[in-house]
Amino acid sequence: MLVPLLDHLGGPGTVLIAGLLFVAGHLLLRAGSGGGSLLGWAPGVLLFVAGAALVVVNTTHPFLRIPSVKEGARTPSSSRAGTRSRG
């Protein structure tokens, strides 16, 4: 289940989906324990809806990006070889 999510949503989207699964688990456990008042449900439901909206927006217009170095790409050298030392 994780690999298709990573392929489709990328790393940030997959982490957001994992958070949504935790919130959904909380809501299911709350329902199984007798429910409670509407005010008790509101934070979890709002968090779930906001998280789902964040996943949809990040999928359509990616704003949570993790820069990565592709294979074969040039990276700046970490060594100072070829530079003169002032001394």
N, C-alpha and C positions, 0 to 999 in steps of 0.2 A: 504494500500500500504506500510506503514511503517513496519508493523510486518513481512511480508515476506522478505523485504530487511534486516531487523535485523537478521532474522534467517539465511539467506544465506550469507550475507556479514559481519555481525557483526557491532559493533558500529562505528569503524573508516570508514569502507566502506560506511555505510549509510550516515555519515556526508559528505564524499567526493561526493556521489551521489547528496546530497542536494546542494552542491556547483556547481556541473555540471548543475543542473536544473536552478540555478540562471544565470549561463553563457549562457545557451540555451535561457532563457527568454530575456537576453540582446540582443542576436543575432537576435531573432525574432522581438523584438521591433525596432532594428536598420533596419531590412529589411522592416518593415512596414512603417518606416518614410522616405523612399526614398533611403536607402542603403548607399550611400557615396562612398568614394574612397576605393581602395583595401587596402591601408595602414590603413584605419580606421577599416577594418574588421580583419586584421591580428592578433592583440593582443587577441581578443576574440576567434578566431578560434584556435590559438595556445594554449591558456589557456584551451579550451575545449578538444583538442586532448591530451594535457599533463595530464589533470585530468582524462580522460578516460583511458589512459595508466596506470596511477597510481592506479586506481581502479582494473584494470585487473591484474597488477603485485601483488598488495596487496592481491587479491583473490587467486592467484596461489601460491605465496610465501609470507605469512603474515610477514610483517616487522613492521607494525603499530599495536602494541598489547597494550591492556589495561589489566593489571593484575587484576584479581578479586578473591574474596574469595568464594569458592564454599560452599554450605550448608553442614554443618557437618565437615568442615575442621578445624583443630586446628590453632589458631592464637596466636601469642605471647601475653602474658598478659600485659595489660597496667599498671596494678597496681604493686607495688613493694612489695607485700605481700610475706612473707617468706624470705626476705633478711634482713640481719642485718644492722642496721644503725650505722655508725661510728660517734662517737660523742665525 
